[in-house]
């Protein structure tokens, strides 16, 4: 493999560097380059300076990496929703099988993450974060209540590029787009924007399909009579329905979840849709302009991604640390772990759930996996997996599952996880380090039951493990990308030779919007460099970045 091509082209960049926060010293060394259109092979982006792609990543025998030992016997999570001020029961509609919705964002840009939760037979709720992880209800809470709507999923994204995260809520009936009024409330702009699809909405995903700097939208409908809509953002506050770009047959399947991400590392976002009823999931490869507007090619069969399951939830993450995004798909009984082979030169997926230990034998018909997320809950530098489970049948519920990454391509179930394994009918799942303590927390939506916020307390007994959280911003009106840099890829290389990848993804799991702040566990290592590949292809790199903090990186202009 050839070394990373961009290194030879790096020059000192103009503009300000990232915001480090108080007491972190000088700005790290900064350099920049352009990735170039369609140049994003794994070797281009993955190798260290002078090294080869994949050095120290993924192999169980790789030198100079933190290989985790046995899991700490102390319980990593405890349920803290009511204690922290998040007190909401999801009132389910018995006649409509729809999801709890949960979404994180800093609505008022005060530095604390806020939370929106949906419910079907009562008002949606908003909880504003504050010091100590506590939440309060704002005076404008009625703006997002939508009492006449059977709400389902929720996700934040700044669709109008004004610097404030907006909110999209799916529903049985018309969906709702709420524009953020500079942190002082929301206003319904669904009709004016043209995105109030009247289907059976579940999950919404935002991504910039055509690279024009404005976020486009895909919505899943769990009803074959309501094809999934695709909306192109015109950049003037409105959207154009471009559903014709995708074949009607593939949009007319009972879908639950979807995500935009760059599976083949070519510099543009692709689209994956998880479908119920064993009709096959769909992977759309982004092939650029043409085809009556934009070319999206169905590569489900040729890539191996079109698994035929009762697909519900979707997790996207580089669990094997080889430099490309893998997928975990929940279902009834058997689930799928799709290992991406792009880093090995083949843009395709292998289904390896049984070999990797994510096919849990206790699951059977009637016990269903719903939302799922990759996260590094123990900050050892390897993405673990959390799965929300819930039976549709009467009787005892299935425990939710935390699977620990063993750093050798396989996972093991963590038997003692505290409240995060409580047996409820769990559907939704969104992650965030909501209290900014350096450890990722879980927000679980339980149908017909109380929402649960599982606070990660691993730092109490693993305080020697490092982390770095990175928030990307593009607030300048001159920036050619969305203000939240949705679609950007971030690489962190540490002093033990390991490189980790995260991508800014808006909409995943199931009816959920996790925090867009990217979390990197580091174990006992410290970061050596951070590389950002922005959605427009620009590449920036910083040497000697900070550690054990949240680091804001602004798009250089």
Secondary structure, DSSP 8 states (H G I E B T S, - for coil): ----GGGGG-EE--S---B--TT--S---EEEEE--TT---HHHHHS-TTS-TTTTSS-TT-TTS----S--SS--EEE-HHHHT---B----TTS-----EEEE-TT-SSS-EEEE--SSS--EEEEE-GGG-EE--TTGGGGT-TTSEEEEEEEE-TT-SSS-EEEEEEESS-EEEEE-TTS-EEE-HHHHT----SBEEEEEEE-TTSSSS-EEEEEES-TTS---EEEE-SSS-EEE-GGGS-HHHHSS-EEEEEEE-TT-SSS-EEEEEESTTS--EEEEEEEEETTEEEEEE-HHHHT----S----EEEE-TT-SSS-EEEE--BS--EEEEE-GGGT---EEE-HHHHT-S-TT--TTEEEEEEEEE-TT-SSS-EEEEEEEESSSS---B-EEEEE-SSS-EEE-S--BGGG-BS-EEEEEEE-TT-SSS-EEEEEETTSB-EEEEE-GGGT-TT-EEEEEEEE--STT-SS-TT-TT-EEEEEETTS-EEEEE--BSBBTTEE--SSEEEEEET--EEEEEEE-TTSEEEEEES---SSEEEEE---
